[in-house]
Amino acid sequence: MSQEKLQEALFDAATRNNTKKITEAINNGADIDAIDGSGETALFQAARMNNVRASKLLLSAGANAYIINNRGDTALDIARSWYNKDVVKVFVNYSSNRKPLKKPVQAKLSLSSYARKRRNGTLSR
């Protein structure tokens, strides 16, 4: 299966909360942190759809929870904006075991300036 097809399968499985397909895609070489045209990963899809099992699996498999999409949001921000409390709890539990970014993330704001602006309430959408 081509890398592109693996990525599509991973995104689709995350959207559908299909942990078996997520595991298959990862085991077959899908990049867990691959981004789409919006700068989002499979974890964003799981967070948006309130897919608890998919979110837990992706995080436990090493998905980067700190990637920022083209709008300046993390997957946690997406879960919060969609009022997906169950997935927010998954991220809160995960945050106690924080790990550093695996690779540089291209975004309009650096992670530190993004966090600072969110704290100060000066982040514009």
C-alpha positions in Angstrom: 0.0 0.0 0.0 1.4 3.4 -0.9 2.2 6.0 1.8 -0.6 8.2 0.6 -3.1 5.4 0.9 -1.8 4.5 4.4 -2.3 8.1 5.5 -5.9 8.2 4.1 -6.6 4.9 5.9 -5.3 6.4 9.2 -7.3 9.6 8.8 -10.5 7.7 7.9 -10.0 5.2 10.8 -9.5 8.1 13.3 -12.6 9.8 12.0 -14.6 6.6 12.4 -13.1 5.6 15.8 -11.9 2.3 14.2 -9.0 1.3 16.4 -8.3 -1.9 14.5 -7.8 0.1 11.3 -5.7 2.7 13.1 -3.4 -0.1 14.4 -3.2 -1.7 11.0 -2.2 1.6 9.3 0.4 2.4 11.9 1.9 -1.1 11.8 2.0 -0.8 8.0 4.1 2.4 8.2 1.6 5.3 8.2 3.1 8.4 9.7 1.1 9.0 12.8 1.9 12.8 12.6 1.3 13.3 8.9 -0.6 16.5 8.3 -3.3 17.3 5.7 -3.8 20.6 3.8 -5.2 22.2 7.0 -2.1 21.2 9.0 -4.1 18.6 10.9 -3.2 15.1 11.9 -5.4 12.0 12.5 -5.5 13.0 16.2 -7.3 16.2 15.1 -9.9 14.1 13.4 -10.4 11.9 16.4 -10.7 14.9 18.7 -13.2 16.6 16.4 -15.4 13.5 16.3 -15.2 12.9 20.1 -13.6 9.5 19.4 -12.2 8.6 22.8 -10.8 5.2 21.8 -9.1 6.5 18.7 -7.6 9.5 20.6 -6.3 7.2 23.4 -4.7 4.8 20.8 -3.1 7.6 18.8 -1.7 9.3 21.9 -0.4 6.0 23.3 1.2 5.1 19.9 3.1 8.4 20.0 1.0 11.0 18.2 2.2 14.5 18.9 -0.5 16.3 20.8 1.3 19.6 20.5 1.1 20.1 16.7 -0.6 23.3 15.7 -2.8 23.4 12.6 -3.0 26.3 10.1 -5.5 28.2 12.3 -3.2 28.0 15.3 -5.2 25.3 17.1 -4.0 22.0 18.7 -6.1 18.9 18.7 -7.1 19.7 22.3 -8.3 23.1 21.1 -10.5 21.4 18.5 -12.0 19.1 21.1 -12.8 22.0 23.3 -14.3 24.1 20.5 -16.6 21.2 19.6 -17.5 20.6 23.3 -16.1 17.1 23.2 -15.7 16.7 27.0 -14.8 13.0 26.8 -11.8 13.6 24.5 -10.8 16.7 26.5 -10.5 14.3 29.5 -8.2 12.0 27.4 -5.9 15.0 26.6 -5.9 16.2 30.2 -4.9 12.8 31.4 -2.2 12.6 28.7 -0.8 16.0 29.6 0.4 14.7 32.9 2.9 12.6 30.9 4.0 15.4 28.6 6.8 14.7 26.1 8.6 17.2 23.8 7.8 17.8 20.2 9.1 15.1 18.0 9.7 17.4 15.0 9.5 21.1 14.2 6.0 22.2 13.5 5.3 25.0 10.9 2.7 27.4 12.1 2.0 31.1 12.1 3.1 31.3 15.8 5.7 29.4 17.6 4.4 27.1 20.3 5.7 29.4 23.1 4.2 32.6 21.6 1.0 30.7 20.9 0.8 29.5 24.5 1.6 33.0 25.8 -1.1 34.6 23.7 -3.6 32.0 24.7 -2.8 32.7 28.4 -3.1 36.4 28.0 -6.2 36.2 26.0 -4.7 38.1 23.1 -4.9 35.3 20.5 -7.0 36.5 17.5 -8.8 34.1 15.2 
